[in-house]
Amino acid sequence: MSLIIPEVPDFELIPSLSEKFNSEQLTEIFENSFLNINNINPRQFLFICELLTFNKTHFEEFLQLLAIYINGCDKLDTEIKLQIENYLASKILKKFETQRHYSDYFQIFDQHYKNINTQEIQNPSENIVIFFVHHPVLLAHTNTLLKTLENRKSETKVVIASLEFSQSFADACKKIGCEFIRIEGKNLTEKLDKFIALTKIARHCIWLCVPQYLSYVSSLTDNISWWSLKFYPKITGVRHKLSGRGDDFSFNIDNERWINFGGSFDVKNDSHSAAPWAYRKNKFGAFCREELINDANYWQLVGAILGSNPLSTFHYCGKKAIHEKWASLYKIDLKRIVFLGWLKDPHLKIREMAIILDCYGMRHGSLLFEGMACNIPIVYPQIANNHNGLPLYYSQIKVKDSCENPNNFASFTTVDKAVALTSNLLQNESINTEFGKKINCIYNAYPKPSFDELETILDSEC
């Protein structure tokens, strides 16, 4: 089966096309695209990449196409390359939430910009620290930033810069004594170049979390520290790399040194109790993006738990419902699955659960703290090379003996063990209560570092 892609392809056709092409035919599309790469315009290129990876396959072939297109296509200026990087990260990397996939993807851009740009060494002396956020929205990573900046004693001027403007975000910055600025420019390249100019002034410039465009910026200035709250792609031009893991001052990922700084979390359920047991009994759920639970292992597990607990119901949130195909596959009664939609205040629903069932891949992240704060049990599959979620937060506790290791009581290795563990927690109040206390212990012992500690770290490392 051949595929002719028009100059302006219709991206709405990708789901139906993905059903028509088998793996061998997709490989043939990759090979033809590889041979004709210089004749493909950017929209056609994005279409091909999405089609190849739509069913979470052909990632290696996608990377090969990306590398040759970014490095060898003469039509691409910086603006188009930046747009390609962001689009594919948002569309494709969300399907492959692992350290390896993130590293392999961003390394292509890191090597590309390092080869064509010259990094300037900056020695600014003004007493200013600038944080860069892509979008001024109050989500997990920006809430962590704002919480960490609260109640600081330092007299250093703190500025939060973004590519866009939001009055509510600007107000949140003002409330904690920080200045918010929108970086103006006619396009993305001009805006990023203006941010690079700021690195010549501020003593420290800290890029928050999302790695899109970081390879470009750090190839032109060395005054960038990166505070990642997720994965650890290898971006070589960054001065300091910050993230939370373990209880030592620093740690290594893929032979790269990271300074241990996780930040503080804004936890709305702090000092709140869970809902009464009669309301929570037999309810379990997930409160992450729906993409993180859109896999066979997770829904097989949900089906097994529901099958062993006839009065139980499973609740999940997200931008779109994904459960019907899995319910059909595992013969789950649709009446026992509750899709909550996109929740403005997920912490309120979390209080109503007997259990949070964490994911097989990328886990819930900081939303787990909402459950931990009000003694909601959290259970998770114990998988090799997956150290995030509850085990990650336990690893950062300074005095390990103060709490029990969650791997000893909250994890499972098989579906049968998961069913046995969750059945007790769904139906037995006393078992649920004691389990919740162990979870809450980790919450209370988790370190809550401040901006003053971050500033001291960066000053001492320079």
C-alpha positions, 0 to 999 in steps of 0.5 A: 500500500503506497501513501501520497502525502499532499503539500498540506496534509490533513492530520485528522486522518492519522488515526484511521491511516494508522489502522490501515498500515501494518508494521511492515508498511510503516517501515516502507513509509519510513524508508521512502521518506528517508530516501526523499527527505530533502523533498519533504516540507515541514508539515509533511515531515510532522505528518509522517512522524506522527503516523509512524509513532501513532501506535507507540511503534517505530520510535527508532525510525522516527529518530533517524528521520528527525536527525537527518531532517534537522541536520540536513534539510536546507529549507529549515531556519531556526524558527522552523526547527524550534517549532518542530522540536516543540510540536514533536515533543508534545505529540510524540514524547507524551506516548513514550514517557521514559528517560531513554526516549526523552534522552534520545530525542533531545540529544538530536537537538543538543548535538545539532545546535552545539555543532552550529552555534558558539556558546558565549561565556557570561560573567554577570554581576547584578543581584538578580535571579531569573526563572524561565517558564514556557507558559505562565500557567499554574500547573505542577512545575510552576506551583512548585516554583512559586511555593519554593519562592515563598517566604524567602529571606534573600534580598536578591531580586527574583524575576520570572520570565515567560514567552506569554502573559497571564494576569493570574500568573502575574498576580501570583508572582506579585503576591510572593514579591517576584516580578513577572515579565513577558518576553516580547518578540515577533516570533519564537526565535526573537523571544528566545534571543531576548531571553539570552540577552537577559543571561548577560545581566542576571547572576543566575538564570534558571530554566524550569522543567520543560526542555524544549528550546533549551538546547538552542539557548544553552548553545549560545550562553553558558549562564543557564541552570536547568531545574528539571522536575521530570526526566534528565535528557543530556543537554550539554551546554547547561551550567548546573543541573538540578533535580530531586533524587536520593539524599546525597548532595548530587547524583549521576544520570547517564554520566551527567552530574545533577545537584539534588534540589527537588523544591517545595510543593504546594499541597492543598490537602495539607492539614485536611482529612480524607472523606469519611470511610463510608464514602471512600470505601470501595473507591480507587482511582488515578489522577494523572494525565489519561495518557499515563494509564492508557495501556494494557497492563494498567487496565488489566489490573483495573479489571482484576481489582474490580472483578475481585471486589464486586462493589468497587468502582474505578475513577480517573480524570483527564482531557478525554475518556479512554476506558471504553476500548479497555473495558471491552477488552477486559470485560469490565462493566462500564457502570463501574468506571467513572470518568471525571473529566479535567479536574480544576481541583483534583485534590478534592476528589483525591480525598474521596478515594480509598486508594490511588492506583499508580501507573506502570510507566511515568507515575503521578508526580507531585499530585501524589502529595495530595493523597499522602497529606490526607492519609490516602493509601497509594499502591504501585507496580514495582518495576525495574529502572522505574524509581519515580513516584512514591519510591522517589519521594522516600529516597529524598528523606534524610532519616530513612528510619523515620518511615517505612520503605514503601517498597515493603508495603505499597508495591506489588509485582504481579496482578494477583498480589495487587488484587490481594493488597487492594482488596484489603485496602478497599474494604477494611477501614482499619487496614486502610487507616494504618496503611495511610499513616505510613504514607503520611509519614513519608509526606511529613518527612519529605524535605521542603527546600527553599529559594535561599538554599537554591541560591546558596547552592548555585553561588557555591557551585560557580 
